[in-house]
Amino acid sequence: MLNKRRIRDEKIRQLKAGRNAYAESHELIRLIKRDIERENLHVHYDTTRTGCWFIPLPNTEDKKSS
């Protein structure tokens, strides 16, 4: 479990840096989704038969028109 948490932390860092992340195991996907919700990150989930892609979305609050 400790290893999955370390991997989760790395995936969350990737998302915060604006990079896509991918996970295959159901447990790792669950951990990543939980952290995404906790940190209120804007992320699109693309679930496939083999895993899940996490794709960061632009923060709409940063793009307010003047």
C-alpha positions as CSV (number, residue, x, y, z in Angstrom):
1,M,0.0,0.0,0.0
2,L,2.9,2.4,0.8
3,N,4.2,2.0,-2.8
4,K,0.7,2.8,-4.3
5,R,0.6,6.0,-2.2
6,R,4.0,7.0,-3.4
7,I,2.9,6.4,-7.0
8,R,-0.4,8.3,-6.3
9,D,1.6,11.3,-5.0
10,E,3.7,11.3,-8.2
11,K,0.6,11.2,-10.4
12,I,-0.9,14.1,-8.5
13,R,2.3,16.1,-9.0
14,Q,2.1,15.4,-12.7
15,L,-1.5,16.6,-12.8
16,K,-0.6,19.8,-10.9
17,A,2.2,20.4,-13.4
18,G,-0.3,20.2,-16.2
19,R,0.7,16.7,-17.5
20,N,-1.5,13.7,-18.1
21,A,-1.3,10.7,-15.8
22,Y,-2.3,7.1,-16.3
23,A,-3.1,4.3,-13.8
24,E,-4.0,0.7,-14.4
25,S,-5.0,-0.8,-11.0
26,H,-8.4,-0.1,-9.5
27,E,-6.9,0.7,-6.1
28,L,-4.5,3.2,-7.6
29,I,-7.3,4.8,-9.6
30,R,-9.4,5.1,-6.5
31,L,-6.6,6.7,-4.5
32,I,-5.9,9.2,-7.3
33,K,-9.5,10.2,-7.7
34,R,-9.8,10.7,-3.9
35,D,-6.9,13.1,-3.9
36,I,-8.2,14.9,-7.0
37,E,-11.4,15.6,-5.1
38,R,-9.7,16.5,-1.9
39,E,-7.5,19.0,-3.7
40,N,-10.3,20.3,-5.9
41,L,-8.3,19.7,-9.1
42,H,-10.0,20.1,-12.4
43,V,-9.4,16.8,-14.2
44,H,-11.1,14.8,-16.9
45,Y,-11.3,11.0,-16.4
46,D,-10.9,8.9,-19.5
47,T,-11.6,5.3,-18.4
48,T,-10.7,2.5,-20.7
49,R,-10.8,-1.3,-20.4
50,T,-7.2,-1.3,-19.3
51,G,-7.0,1.7,-16.9
52,C,-7.8,5.4,-16.5
53,W,-6.2,8.5,-18.0
54,F,-6.3,11.6,-15.9
55,I,-6.2,14.8,-18.0
56,P,-5.8,18.1,-16.3
57,L,-8.3,20.8,-17.4
58,P,-7.6,24.5,-17.5
59,N,-9.0,26.3,-14.4
60,T,-11.9,28.4,-15.7
61,E,-11.5,30.9,-12.9
62,D,-8.1,31.9,-14.3
63,K,-9.7,32.6,-17.7
64,K,-12.2,35.3,-16.8
65,S,-12.8,37.8,-19.6
66,S,-12.4,41.4,-18.8
